[in-house]
Amino acid sequence: CSISYLVWELNNQPMKKREFIRNLGYAALAVPMVASGWEPLPEPTTEPYPESEADFWARIRGDYRLKPDYINLENGYYNIIPIPILQKFVEHVNEVNYQGSYYMRTVQWDNKKRIAARLAGMLNCPEDTLVITRNTTESLDMVIGGYPWKAGDEAIFALQDYGAMKDHFQQISKRYGVVCHTVSVPNHPQSDEELVSLYEARITPRTRLLMICHMINITGQILPVRKICDMAHRHGVEVLVDGAHCVGHIPVDLEALNCDYYGSSLHKWLSAPLGAGMLYVRSEHIPRIWPLLAEHKRAPQDISRLNHTGTHPVHTDLAIENAMDYLQMIGLERKTNRLRFLQRYWSDSLREVPNVIVNTPEDPARSCGIANVGITRMKPKQMAELLMEEFGIFTVAIDYANVKGCRITPNVYTTTEELDRFVTAVKTLASRS
């Protein structure tokens, strides 16, 4: 007896309610159960973290529940949350649900402000210049859309920048008459000065805002942010930095970078739950930026007026602190070194292979955990599909600007044995090209 038939019968024939419910139960039993692969969270472990490097990272891998169907080399979009952070997150969900409106009307803002202050300390900026947002796109679009534009003002960004922000620049161009100029960042620059000059060449007396990536998301290239900011400031131009992949990945010192605005996603390399980001605005600029959503009775200098998000999952904000605790346990320098080691482990093995193109600078200082690799005469989409279908390796295809290949983003749980399988797979595909 199908559910649709029972509904028809209920609508077209006299039928007792009890009989209908009984038949509906039989129909539900006939529906096959779908296995999701999800399992309950394991009990918290008290196993210590060993001192030796090999044992330490093996123990860290034990903090992750990994799907056995494939090797995940696409951690850049969203980092899987380690079990210790995930357990705390579930506790926060339960506690907020337990307290209900009481929590929402009493301490939610105090907690968010306290966690933002700790994050500001980690990033070396005044606590009254940083707010927690939902992601990098929201953070940067808040500046792009809220900037006090006038017709004829000019903005500069790169073809390799993230699509959502480029789209927003095009929107403000149509709305306010802003003129947008673009540059194309080379995959293998010869020097910092080459990159600085690239942006400087597009600056005019009408240029107001320049957007750059701290780490280009499609190649992993790290740009000389401080040098670009110093150059732009000499011309009276403000700098918006896309640091989506940097917080929790490499050291970020906002005071040292000397930028005007900085946004990042905390659900990437900090491993906070989905829907966590941050925005930094230099103190003197805060009153000039219009909020994305209107806030009630806040002083112009109060950065929290830029942070009205309505009712949202506040337990995500609470888990940011647990993510910082976990990073502190590992040590940022140790994590950075591990991610750079993993990237160099596979990329150095492929740089001289025929038909293989590594789209990330060879200089170790110009990248960290992210890199991009392509195969001549093979579309990135096909490469990604073959890696998954034939070798069980999950990546993401990149095919725009001057970047054609797959972005490879291992994480701290990735093993060299898994990367050996990836290298072998790429060599196999390249031999067919």
N, C-alpha and C positions, 0 to 999 in steps of 0.2 A: 504494500500500500504506500504510494508516494505521498509526500507532503502536499504537493500541488493538487493531487486528486482529493486529499482530505479537505483542503480549503474549498475546492469546488463543491464537494459534497455538503460541507457545512453551509455554504451559501445557497444551495439548491434543494436540499431535502431537510425535513424535520429530523433533528438528531440531538440526542441528549448530550449535554456538555461533558458529562463524565465519560461517555463512550468515545467522544471525540478525543479527549485527552489521552485515553488509553491507546487508541489507534495511533495518535501522534507519537507516543512513546515507542510503539513498535517500529514506526518509520525511522525514528532517530537511531534505533539499534541497527537498522539496515544500512546506515551510512558508514562507509569505511573510515577508520581512524587514520589520520595523516600524521606520520612521524615527522616531528620538527627537528630532531637532533639536539634539542635543548635539554639540558640536565640541570637539576637544582644546584645551587652554589655549594661547593665543598666546605667542610668545616675549616675554620681558620687554622693555619699551620703555625707552629712555634719553632719550626726548624730554623736555625740561625743561618745567616748569610756568610759563607766562607770568605777567607781573606784572599786566596789565590785567584787570579783572573779567570782561569778556565772554570774553576769550581763556582766562582761567584756568578758568572753569566749562565752557567747551567742551572744554578739555583733560581736565578731571575726568570729563566724560561719556565720553571715550575710555577711561577706566579701567573701564568697565562693559560687559559683554556683555549686550545687551538683546534680548529676544524681540521680533521685529518684528510679531507678530500683533496686538498691542494696546498701548495706552498704559497703563503701570502707575502708577495713582494709589492703590495700596494697599501702600505701603512700611511702614506702621505695624506690621503683623503680623510681618514679617520683612524686614529690609533685605538686598537683594542684596549679596553681598560684592564689593567692588572687586577687579579682577584682581590688583593687587600684593599684597593680603592673601591672596587665594585661592592664589596661587603659593606664598606662604610656608606656608600651611596644608597644601598638598599635600606640601611638603618635610618638614613635621613628621610627617605621616602616614607618609611613607617612612622617616624616621629612627627613629621609635618602632617601626615594624615591623621595621626592620633590627636594632635593639638588642634587641627582644623583652623577655623577663622581666628582663634586666639593667637596662634603663631603669626598668621598673616597680618594681624592688626597690632601686634606688639613688637616683636624683636626681629622680624625679617630684614628690615632696612639696617638695623644696627649690625646684624651679622654680615650682611653684604658689604657694608662699609668697612667692617673690620677685616674681612678677607681681601677686599680691594687694597687696603692699606698694607697688608702683608705682601701682596703681589707687587705693589709699588716699591716696597723695600727690596724685593728680589730683583727688580728691574732698574733700581737706582733712579727714582724720580720722586718728587714730592707727592704725598698721598692725596693731596687735593687736586691733582692733575690727572688722575686715572680712575676710570669706571669700568665695571664688569659689563660686558655686552653679551650678545648671543653668538657672534662669529666675526670674522674679519670683514666680510662683506658689509654687515651692518655698521661696523666701526668706521670703515673708510667711506662708505656711501653717506654716512652721517656728515662727514666733513665735506665731501664733494657736493652733496645736495644742500648743505646748510651754509656753505661759504657765501660771503656777501658779494656775489658776482655783479658786474655791470656789463652792459653791451660793449663788445669789443675787447673785453679782457681775454687773455690767452692762457692756456694750460698745456702742459707737456706730459706725455707718458709714452711707454714703450709698447711695441706690437706684441712683445712677449708677456705683458702684464695680464693679470687675471681678467677674464671676460666680463664679469659683473661690474667691475669698476670702470672698464672701458665703455661699457654700455651706459653707465651713469654719466660719464663725461659727455657722451653723445646726446644724452637727454638734456643736460644743462646747456649744451650748445644750442639745441632747438628752442629751449625755453627762454634762455637769457641772452642769446646771441654771443656766447663764448666761442672763441676760435681755438680748436684743438690741434696741436702739432704732435707728431709721433716720431720716435726714433726706433731703430732696430738694433738690439744689443747683440754683438757678435758672440758666438758660442765659445770662442777661444781668443779672448782679448790679449794683447801683448803686454799691457800695463794698466795700472789704475788711471793714469793720465789719459789714455785712449778713451776710457769710459767717461771720465769727467768732461773731456772735450766734446764727446758725442752729444751730451745733454746741453752743454754750454752753447754749442753752435745754434741751437734752436731758440735760445732766449732772446727776447726783444724787450723794448721798454714797456710793452703791454702785458708781459708775462706775469701772472700772479701766483700760480701754483704749479709745482712740479711733482709728479708722483713717480716713485721708484720702488722696486722690490729690494728688500734686504737679502732675500734668497729667492731667486726666480723659481716659481713652483714647477715649471715644466722641465728644467734642466738641473736645478740645484745650485746654479752659479750664485756665489755670494758677491754682492756689489760693494764697492768702497763707499759706504753710506756717509761717513764723516767728511770725506773729501768732496763728495757731491754736494752735501749740505753747506759746507763752507763756501764753495764756489757759488751756489745759488744765493746765499745770503749776501755775498758781495754785490750781487745784482738786485738785491731787494726782493728776491723770490722766496716764497715759503715752500717747504718740502713735506710731502705726505709719504710715509713709508709703509709699504705692505710687508709686514713681518709675520704673515700667516704661518710660516713653517719654522719660525725661529725660537719662540719662547718654549723652553724645555728641550731644545735641540742644540743650540749654541748659546754662549754667553750673550746677553742683551743688556747693555748699559745705556739707558736713554740719555743720561747726562753726557756721556762721552760721544754718543752719536750726533748730538746737537741738531736733531730734527725738530720739526714743528708739530707733527702729528705722527702717531704710530698705532697701528692696529695689528692684532694677532688673534688666532684661534687657539683656545686652550684645550679643545678636544682633539687636537693633533698631537704634537710632541710632548705636551705636558701630561697627556693621557687623562684629562678630565672628561666627564660624561659629555655626550653630544649636546650642543647648544650653549657652549661657554666660550666667550671671547673677551677681549679687553681693548680699550681705547685710551691713548694718552694724548692730551692736548697741552701744549706749552701754555703756561699760566696766562700770559698776556693775550692769547688768542681766544680763550674760553668765552668771553662776552660777545665775540663777533660771530660765533657759529650758531645758526638757528637749529633748534632741536628737530629731530625727525618726527617725534610726537610731542605735543605740547605738554608741559609740566606746570604745576600750580604753584604760584608764589615762591619762586626761587630767585635769589640774588643773581645778577648777571655773571658774577665771578664763580658761582657755585656750579661745578662741573656736573653735579647730579641732575641738573636740569636737562642735560643731554641724554639722560639714561631712563626716561620714562618708557617702560615696556608693557604696562598693564599687568594683569595677573599672569604669571608664568611659572614654570616649574622651579621653585626656589630651592629645592633639594639639590639641583644641579650646582647652584652657587655654593652651597655648603661643601660639596664634594671637591671643589677647587682646592680647598685647604688640604684635604687628604692627598690630592695629587701632588701638591707642593711638599708634603711630608715624605711621600714616596721618592720624589726626585731628590730631596735632601738626603735620604738614606743612601741612594745610589751615589750621589755626588754629581753635579752638573759637568764638571771637567771630565770625570770618568765616563759619563754617558756620551759626551761629545766625542771623546777619543774612541769609544767603542763604535759609534755610528760611522765615524770617518774611516776607521779600520775596515769595517764591513763593506763600505762602498768601494774603497780602494782595493780590497781583496778581489772583488769581481771585475771592476772596471780596468784595473791594471792587467788583468788576465786576458782582456779582450781588445785592448787598444791597438795591438799589432796584428790582429787576426784579419786575413783577407775578407773583404766584403762586409766588414763590421765597422760602424761609425759610432764613436762615443761622442755625444753632443755636450759634454761637460768638460770644463777646463782641466788640464792635467796637473796644474799647480795645486798641491793639497790645500793651500790656504784659500783657494777660491771655491771650495765646496766642502760639504760634510757628508751627511747620510744619504742625500738624494743625488741621483745621476740619471742620465738618459742614454739609451743605446738604440741604434737602428741598424738595419741590414739593407745594403744597396739592392735596388730593384725589387724591394718588397715593401708594400704598404704597411704602415704601422698597425692598422686594424688587423690585417692578416697575420702579422707577427704576433700580436697579442692573442689572437684566436688560436694560432698553432701552439703557442707556449702553453695555453690552458688545455687544449684538446689532446695534444700529444704528450705533453710532459707534466701536466698537472701543476702549472705555475701561473699564478694570477698576477697580472700587471695591468697597466692602463696605457692605451695608445694615445700618442700626441702627434698631431699632424697639422701644424699651422706655423706661421712666421717662418723662421729658418730652422725649425725643430721638427724632425721627422724620425720618430722612434718610439720606444716604450719607456715610460718613467719607471725607474726601479727604486723602491723605497723599503729596504729592510728595516727591522726594528731591533731593539735590544735582545729580543728572544730568538732572533734568526741565528742559525748555526752556519759554520763554514761548509759543512756537508751539504746543506740546502743550497748554498751559493755555488758549490761545485756542480750540483745538478743543473743550476741555471746556466752556468758557463758552458757546460757540455751541450745543453739545449741550443744556446745561441750559436755555438760553433757548428752544430748539426744543421741548423736552418741556413746559416751563412754558406755552408758548403753546397747547398742546393741553388743558391742565388746565381 
